[in-house]
Amino acid sequence: MGIAILKPKPKPETQPSEHLEQVRLVSWFRKTYPSVRIFAIPNGGGRSMAQGAALKTEGVSPGVPDLFVPAWSLWVEMKRQTGGVMSPVQRDWIEYLQSIGHTVIIGRGFDDAKAQIEGVKKPL
């Protein structure tokens, strides 16, 4: 009998979280376009029921894209490189924003979002 050689199982493919992709994108954007403002819409994340209720009364609305660039009327919905799905309420917001003349991109990771932004950037 020969000796069985066990090969290690390959590690599952890992990819950065949506959070890390968005952090990278905002950092790149602010360095690349220092005179153009970008900000996050803090709709996601875990909150207590009381915090969620308070934010809802203040106007927080589920489904609003993650980032906004006011000077360009540009919204960015960030997703992981693979596996992220759009919810019906996100689709509804995107359709609404596009219907009023805003641009919305769905960035599947930093590289994809960066490329799309570079394709729609507008001079000030």
MODELLER restraints for C-alpha pairs under 7 A, 6 or more apart:
rsr = mdl.restraints
at = mdl.atoms
rsr.add(forms.Gaussian(group=physical.xy_distance, feature=features.Distance(at['CA:17:A'], at['CA:80:A']), mean=6.16, stdev=0.5))
rsr.add(forms.Gaussian(group=physical.xy_distance, feature=features.Distance(at['CA:18:A'], at['CA:78:A']), mean=6.53, stdev=0.5))
rsr.add(forms.Gaussian(group=physical.xy_distance, feature=features.Distance(at['CA:18:A'], at['CA:79:A']), mean=5.56, stdev=0.5))
rsr.add(forms.Gaussian(group=physical.xy_distance, feature=features.Distance(at['CA:18:A'], at['CA:80:A']), mean=4.89, stdev=0.5))
rsr.add(forms.Gaussian(group=physical.xy_distance, feature=features.Distance(at['CA:21:A'], at['CA:109:A']), mean=5.53, stdev=0.5))
rsr.add(forms.Gaussian(group=physical.xy_distance, feature=features.Distance(at['CA:21:A'], at['CA:110:A']), mean=5.06, stdev=0.5))
rsr.add(forms.Gaussian(group=physical.xy_distance, feature=features.Distance(at['CA:22:A'], at['CA:78:A']), mean=6.57, stdev=0.5))
rsr.add(forms.Gaussian(group=physical.xy_distance, feature=features.Distance(at['CA:22:A'], at['CA:110:A']), mean=6.80, stdev=0.5))
rsr.add(forms.Gaussian(group=physical.xy_distance, feature=features.Distance(at['CA:24:A'], at['CA:110:A']), mean=6.64, stdev=0.5))
rsr.add(forms.Gaussian(group=physical.xy_distance, feature=features.Distance(at['CA:25:A'], at['CA:110:A']), mean=5.58, stdev=0.5))
rsr.add(forms.Gaussian(group=physical.xy_distance, feature=features.Distance(at['CA:25:A'], at['CA:114:A']), mean=6.86, stdev=0.5))
rsr.add(forms.Gaussian(group=physical.xy_distance, feature=features.Distance(at['CA:36:A'], at['CA:71:A']), mean=6.80, stdev=0.5))
rsr.add(forms.Gaussian(group=physical.xy_distance, feature=features.Distance(at['CA:37:A'], at['CA:69:A']), mean=5.93, stdev=0.5))
rsr.add(forms.Gaussian(group=physical.xy_distance, feature=features.Distance(at['CA:37:A'], at['CA:70:A']), mean=6.99, stdev=0.5))
rsr.add(forms.Gaussian(group=physical.xy_distance, feature=features.Distance(at['CA:38:A'], at['CA:67:A']), mean=6.80, stdev=0.5))
rsr.add(forms.Gaussian(group=physical.xy_distance, feature=features.Distance(at['CA:38:A'], at['CA:68:A']), mean=5.62, stdev=0.5))
rsr.add(forms.Gaussian(group=physical.xy_distance, feature=features.Distance(at['CA:38:A'], at['CA:69:A']), mean=4.59, stdev=0.5))
rsr.add(forms.Gaussian(group=physical.xy_distance, feature=features.Distance(at['CA:39:A'], at['CA:67:A']), mean=5.56, stdev=0.5))
rsr.add(forms.Gaussian(group=physical.xy_distance, feature=features.Distance(at['CA:39:A'], at['CA:68:A']), mean=5.55, stdev=0.5))
rsr.add(forms.Gaussian(group=physical.xy_distance, feature=features.Distance(at['CA:39:A'], at['CA:69:A']), mean=6.83, stdev=0.5))
rsr.add(forms.Gaussian(group=physical.xy_distance, feature=features.Distance(at['CA:40:A'], at['CA:66:A']), mean=5.62, stdev=0.5))
rsr.add(forms.Gaussian(group=physical.xy_distance, feature=features.Distance(at['CA:40:A'], at['CA:67:A']), mean=4.41, stdev=0.5))
rsr.add(forms.Gaussian(group=physical.xy_distance, feature=features.Distance(at['CA:40:A'], at['CA:68:A']), mean=6.47, stdev=0.5))
rsr.add(forms.Gaussian(group=physical.xy_distance, feature=features.Distance(at['CA:41:A'], at['CA:66:A']), mean=5.14, stdev=0.5))
rsr.add(forms.Gaussian(group=physical.xy_distance, feature=features.Distance(at['CA:41:A'], at['CA:67:A']), mean=5.78, stdev=0.5))
rsr.add(forms.Gaussian(group=physical.xy_distance, feature=features.Distance(at['CA:43:A'], at['CA:60:A']), mean=6.52, stdev=0.5))
rsr.add(forms.Gaussian(group=physical.xy_distance, feature=features.Distance(at['CA:43:A'], at['CA:61:A']), mean=6.96, stdev=0.5))
rsr.add(forms.Gaussian(group=physical.xy_distance, feature=features.Distance(at['CA:43:A'], at['CA:62:A']), mean=6.16, stdev=0.5))
rsr.add(forms.Gaussian(group=physical.xy_distance, feature=features.Distance(at['CA:62:A'], at['CA:89:A']), mean=6.96, stdev=0.5))
rsr.add(forms.Gaussian(group=physical.xy_distance, feature=features.Distance(at['CA:63:A'], at['CA:89:A']), mean=5.08, stdev=0.5))
rsr.add(forms.Gaussian(group=physical.xy_distance, feature=features.Distance(at['CA:63:A'], at['CA:90:A']), mean=4.02, stdev=0.5))
rsr.add(forms.Gaussian(group=physical.xy_distance, feature=features.Distance(at['CA:63:A'], at['CA:93:A']), mean=6.18, stdev=0.5))
rsr.add(forms.Gaussian(group=physical.xy_distance, feature=features.Distance(at['CA:64:A'], at['CA:90:A']), mean=6.32, stdev=0.5))
rsr.add(forms.Gaussian(group=physical.xy_distance, feature=features.Distance(at['CA:64:A'], at['CA:93:A']), mean=5.96, stdev=0.5))
rsr.add(forms.Gaussian(group=physical.xy_distance, feature=features.Distance(at['CA:65:A'], at['CA:75:A']), mean=6.18, stdev=0.5))
rsr.add(forms.Gaussian(group=physical.xy_distance, feature=features.Distance(at['CA:65:A'], at['CA:76:A']), mean=5.80, stdev=0.5))
rsr.add(forms.Gaussian(group=physical.xy_distance, feature=features.Distance(at['CA:65:A'], at['CA:77:A']), mean=4.60, stdev=0.5))
rsr.add(forms.Gaussian(group=physical.xy_distance, feature=features.Distance(at['CA:66:A'], at['CA:76:A']), mean=5.90, stdev=0.5))
rsr.add(forms.Gaussian(group=physical.xy_distance, feature=features.Distance(at['CA:66:A'], at['CA:77:A']), mean=5.03, stdev=0.5))
rsr.add(forms.Gaussian(group=physical.xy_distance, feature=features.Distance(at['CA:66:A'], at['CA:78:A']), mean=6.38, stdev=0.5))
rsr.add(forms.Gaussian(group=physical.xy_distance, feature=features.Distance(at['CA:67:A'], at['CA:75:A']), mean=5.64, stdev=0.5))
rsr.add(forms.Gaussian(group=physical.xy_distance, feature=features.Distance(at['CA:67:A'], at['CA:76:A']), mean=4.97, stdev=0.5))
rsr.add(forms.Gaussian(group=physical.xy_distance, feature=features.Distance(at['CA:67:A'], at['CA:77:A']), mean=6.61, stdev=0.5))
rsr.add(forms.Gaussian(group=physical.xy_distance, feature=features.Distance(at['CA:68:A'], at['CA:74:A']), mean=5.80, stdev=0.5))
rsr.add(forms.Gaussian(group=physical.xy_distance, feature=features.Distance(at['CA:68:A'], at['CA:75:A']), mean=4.55, stdev=0.5))
rsr.add(forms.Gaussian(group=physical.xy_distance, feature=features.Distance(at['CA:68:A'], at['CA:76:A']), mean=6.34, stdev=0.5))
rsr.add(forms.Gaussian(group=physical.xy_distance, feature=features.Distance(at['CA:69:A'], at['CA:75:A']), mean=6.36, stdev=0.5))
rsr.add(forms.Gaussian(group=physical.xy_distance, feature=features.Distance(at['CA:72:A'], at['CA:122:A']), mean=6.16, stdev=0.5))
rsr.add(forms.Gaussian(group=physical.xy_distance, feature=features.Distance(at['CA:73:A'], at['CA:102:A']), mean=5.17, stdev=0.5))
rsr.add(forms.Gaussian(group=physical.xy_distance, feature=features.Distance(at['CA:73:A'], at['CA:103:A']), mean=6.20, stdev=0.5))
rsr.add(forms.Gaussian(group=physical.xy_distance, feature=features.Distance(at['CA:74:A'], at['CA:102:A']), mean=6.12, stdev=0.5))
rsr.add(forms.Gaussian(group=physical.xy_distance, feature=features.Distance(at['CA:74:A'], at['CA:103:A']), mean=4.85, stdev=0.5))
rsr.add(forms.Gaussian(group=physical.xy_distance, feature=features.Distance(at['CA:74:A'], at['CA:104:A']), mean=5.81, stdev=0.5))
rsr.add(forms.Gaussian(group=physical.xy_distance, feature=features.Distance(at['CA:75:A'], at['CA:103:A']), mean=6.19, stdev=0.5))
rsr.add(forms.Gaussian(group=physical.xy_distance, feature=features.Distance(at['CA:75:A'], at['CA:104:A']), mean=4.66, stdev=0.5))
rsr.add(forms.Gaussian(group=physical.xy_distance, feature=features.Distance(at['CA:75:A'], at['CA:105:A']), mean=6.40, stdev=0.5))
rsr.add(forms.Gaussian(group=physical.xy_distance, feature=features.Distance(at['CA:76:A'], at['CA:104:A']), mean=5.78, stdev=0.5))
rsr.add(forms.Gaussian(group=physical.xy_distance, feature=features.Distance(at['CA:76:A'], at['CA:105:A']), mean=5.05, stdev=0.5))
rsr.add(forms.Gaussian(group=physical.xy_distance, feature=features.Distance(at['CA:76:A'], at['CA:106:A']), mean=5.93, stdev=0.5))
rsr.add(forms.Gaussian(group=physical.xy_distance, feature=features.Distance(at['CA:76:A'], at['CA:107:A']), mean=6.78, stdev=0.5))
rsr.add(forms.Gaussian(group=physical.xy_distance, feature=features.Distance(at['CA:77:A'], at['CA:105:A']), mean=6.25, stdev=0.5))
rsr.add(forms.Gaussian(group=physical.xy_distance, feature=features.Distance(at['CA:77:A'], at['CA:106:A']), mean=4.77, stdev=0.5))
rsr.add(forms.Gaussian(group=physical.xy_distance, feature=features.Distance(at['CA:77:A'], at['CA:107:A']), mean=6.12, stdev=0.5))
rsr.add(forms.Gaussian(group=physical.xy_distance, feature=features.Distance(at['CA:78:A'], at['CA:106:A']), mean=5.91, stdev=0.5))
rsr.add(forms.Gaussian(group=physical.xy_distance, feature=features.Distance(at['CA:78:A'], at['CA:107:A']), mean=4.90, stdev=0.5))
rsr.add(forms.Gaussian(group=physical.xy_distance, feature=features.Distance(at['CA:78:A'], at['CA:108:A']), mean=6.28, stdev=0.5))
rsr.add(forms.Gaussian(group=physical.xy_distance, feature=features.Distance(at['CA:78:A'], at['CA:109:A']), mean=6.79, stdev=0.5))
rsr.add(forms.Gaussian(group=physical.xy_distance, feature=features.Distance(at['CA:79:A'], at['CA:107:A']), mean=5.96, stdev=0.5))
rsr.add(forms.Gaussian(group=physical.xy_distance, feature=features.Distance(at['CA:79:A'], at['CA:108:A']), mean=4.87, stdev=0.5))
rsr.add(forms.Gaussian(group=physical.xy_distance, feature=features.Distance(at['CA:79:A'], at['CA:109:A']), mean=6.03, stdev=0.5))
rsr.add(forms.Gaussian(group=physical.xy_distance, feature=features.Distance(at['CA:80:A'], at['CA:108:A']), mean=5.38, stdev=0.5))
rsr.add(forms.Gaussian(group=physical.xy_distance, feature=features.Distance(at['CA:80:A'], at['CA:109:A']), mean=5.14, stdev=0.5))
rsr.add(forms.Gaussian(group=physical.xy_distance, feature=features.Distance(at['CA:81:A'], at['CA:108:A']), mean=4.49, stdev=0.5))
rsr.add(forms.Gaussian(group=physical.xy_distance, feature=features.Distance(at['CA:81:A'], at['CA:109:A']), mean=4.46, stdev=0.5))
rsr.add(forms.Gaussian(group=physical.xy_distance, feature=features.Distance(at['CA:82:A'], at['CA:108:A']), mean=6.88, stdev=0.5))
rsr.add(forms.Gaussian(group=physical.xy_distance, feature=features.Distance(at['CA:94:A'], at['CA:104:A']), mean=6.54, stdev=0.5))
rsr.add(forms.Gaussian(group=physical.xy_distance, feature=features.Distance(at['CA:98:A'], at['CA:104:A']), mean=6.76, stdev=0.5))
rsr.add(forms.Gaussian(group=physical.xy_distance, feature=features.Distance(at['CA:105:A'], at['CA:116:A']), mean=6.98, stdev=0.5))
rsr.add(forms.Gaussian(group=physical.xy_distance, feature=features.Distance(at['CA:106:A'], at['CA:113:A']), mean=6.98, stdev=0.5))
rsr.add(forms.Gaussian(group=physical.xy_distance, feature=features.Distance(at['CA:107:A'], at['CA:113:A']), mean=3.97, stdev=0.5))
